[in-house]
Amino acid sequence: MKFYIETVGCQMNALDSELAAAELMAAGWERLDSRKDADLIIFNTCSVREHAEEKIYSALGRLKHWRTQKPGSLVCVMGCMAQKDKDVVFQRAPYVDVVVGPGKIDQLVALVEAAAATGTPQIAVGVDRFEQKADRQTIKESFRLYDPIRLPQARQRTFQAMVRIMFGCDKLCSYCVVPSVRGPEQSRSPKEILDEVKTLADQGCVEVTLLGQTVNSYRYRENGKTTRLADLLAMIDGVSGIRRVRFVSSYPTDMTDELLQAVRDLPSAMPYLHVPAQHGANSTLKRMRRHYTVEQYRELVDRIYETIPGAAITSDFIVGFSGETEDEFLQTVDLVRYARFKNSFIFKYSVRPGNEASRIYVDDVPEEVKKRRNNELLAVQNEISAELNKSFLGREVEILVEGPSKRESRSVAQEETLYAECEQTETPSEQPTTPEGITSVGELLATAAPNGTVQLTGRTECDRIVVFNGPREMAGTFQRVRVVDTAPFTLFGELL
Ligand code: SF4
């Protein structure tokens, strides 16, 4: 039996897809790179934006014929939308066989087998913390994943891996659905995390990214001792083979001096911090129920740059949130100019039914205003990104080679991952590619690639993408390159 998995959403979803794939592969299923010939099609979904959900429903609609005509075929919806919409999925697409929430992925194989054997739909989701009467422990356990199976072949790149250190979120930002679809905040034990990192290192992994909705809130208490993220970084720094560690996403008020010093001092901790500000006006931050002021955020930015020389900071922003005035928007522009982010992921506000903002605020900023503000903020950010990248011209940097560039690898992509807004957002598809981006200089480099080389990409310590020509086999190795050209989101290099 063969399966295909399509992922939308954040890095947490990408990790869930890897774990689900590993589970199926361990049970004897074969993974395919496309839907063609699949017996089981899985959609790993995102609920952060309405657009992402509607895309899934359209994709499900297109599968109706396939599902009803091909004997033995199965369709599974997993992830945040599965948790949030539960029965709605079956109503809108009655031919779906399995609905599985993000906290129940360990049951995937059993659910798929039960659906295949009985022909009846199967569902497993966590306890709804806002609707069902249950004690906190029961709710927590219903969202706690099993010890993950880390099969290298289930990962996109064997030398890089994500490691979940926390589940859920308790910040309860008014616009967000994550606290309801991923449950209450809970940290995994340091031992469990360390064992997993060691397993990954044994499998040849050299870079790990620690994941949590608010990763720097990590706190695990055992035998009277509290382990925080800074302690965890120090423990992982001692794991032989792991040369780079990143963590996403950070919540501004939980960024302690101790953590910043750990990033500065530990050789494996990379000077890259994703700290979503979301907005630059206190009045909007209050409506968003973010627990800080813009002054506190600016102070944090100062502290990061003072503590970690050369640090790259990135942020998320929502434009057009309920009640956002032009003046409030301009304060966000001011913050972007002040913080000089490496890049920002900017999204137009989208109402999510069921959360606090949808109940108490009106989505009153017209779509065209949201669009304009999005473009204006993006233009300011692009200008800053371009300036920061220009400062790399002529410099030598060490990169971890990730493999062929997007263009080279498009045909061999294992899965189509459409990133959407979320605290762990990494590469949102909606960010327009820079006009002078990879297309111009990159093409030049690609056409000039000598025989036996392809256009490769790698990442610097501060998470900048470098495009250069080199042999395909270089993927997974550390190399030094000299930066010969720059664009707002890309550096172009020559192998040294
Ligand atoms: S936006 Fe982030 S911090 Fe806020 S509730 Fe959602 S996941 Fe938690």
Residues whose N, C-alpha, C, O or C-beta is under 5 A from the ligand:
A	BS01	SF4	C169 K171 L172 C173 C176 V178 P179 Q213 T214 E423
